[in-house]
Amino acid sequence: MLNIGGSARILMHRDPVDMRKSIDGLSFLVSGEFFENPSDGSVYVFFNRQKDKVKLLYWDRNGFCMWYKRLEKQHFKIPEISGQSAAISAEHFRWLMDGLDVTKLQGFKALKYELFC
């Protein structure tokens, strides 16, 4: 599986996308609908209408990369998105790719301590 680090910004597109789109078509969506620079280092996630295919677009130092996954018998459990796109954590992305419903799962909250006694 693709390893996306915790520092990567991951933006998920709200509307279904025609999976025939390649790098140029997806980067046009990123700039035209997300109003983002597709080469900014973020990972952009697109699903099809049946929710059984996903494409990722991201910039890797000197060129675009596209990652594609097709499920054979199941569907991704995509959460509702209110705007045109939604930022998700790397952990939620991994849960989505594993077929988990991120709206029903919640991991431990990160703790940050200032003082130790």
N, C-alpha and C positions, 0 to 999 in steps of 0.2 A: 504494500500500500504506500501511497505517497506520504512522505513525512513532512508535515507542516509544523514549523516551530511555533512556540507560544507567543513569539513577538510578531508574527505575521498578521496583518490585518486581513480578515476574511469577510467579504461582502457577498451576500446571497441575493440574487435577483428574484423579484416577487413573481413576475409573469412567466408562463411557460415559454420556452425558446425552441425554435426549429433546430433540431440537432444536425441538420445539414450545414449549418453555419460553421465556418472555420475561423481561424485566428482573426482575419480581417473583419468578418461580420461580427464576431463577439467583441472585438476591440472597439468597433463602431458603437455597439450597444453601451459599452462602458462609458465612452465619452459622451454619447448622445442622451442616454437615459439616467446614468448614475452621475453625470457631470464630474467624472473623475478622469485622471490621467491613467490610461491602462498600463503605462510603464512605471508606475510609482512604487512597485514592489508589493502591492496588495494581491491577494488571491481572489478572483471573481468566480462565483459559483452559479451555474445555470442548470435548470432541470427542464425536461420535456413535459408535455401535457399529461402523459400517462404516469409520470413520476417513477419511471423505471430506468431512466438514463440521466447521467449528470456529466457536465463538462466543466473543467476548470481552466481558467486563463490566468497566466501570471508571467511577469517579466523576470528573466534570469540573467542578470548582468549585461548581456549583449544581444538578447533576442527573446522573443515570446515563446512560451511553452504552453501546450494544451494537453490536458489529461482527460481521459474519457472512461466512464464505467457504465456498463449495461448489466442490469439485473436480469436473470433468466426467468424467475418465477415470482418475485415479490416486488414491492414498491417502496420507495423512500418515504419516510414519514416526515414531511416537510411542515414546519410550523407556519402559522399565519403571519404574514408580513404586512404591516400597516402602510409603510411608505413604498417607494419604488425599489428600495433595497434595505437589507438589514445586516448589521455587523454581527457575526457570531464568533465565539471563541474557538480556538483550535480543539479544545476538548469536545465542544458541541459538534464541531465538524466531524471528528472521529466517531462520535456517537451516531450521527446521521449516516455515515458511510457503513457503519456496522448494523444499520437497520433499526436502531433504537428510536423511540419517540422522545425527543428532547424536551417536550412540554411536560412530560410525566417524570422525568429523571432530574435529580439534583444531586450534585456531588457535595463534598464537604466544602464549607466556605474557607477561603484562605485566611490565615491569621497573621497579624503583624503586631509584634510586641516592641515597645520602646524601652521598657525597663525589665530587668530580670532580678529577682530577689532570692 
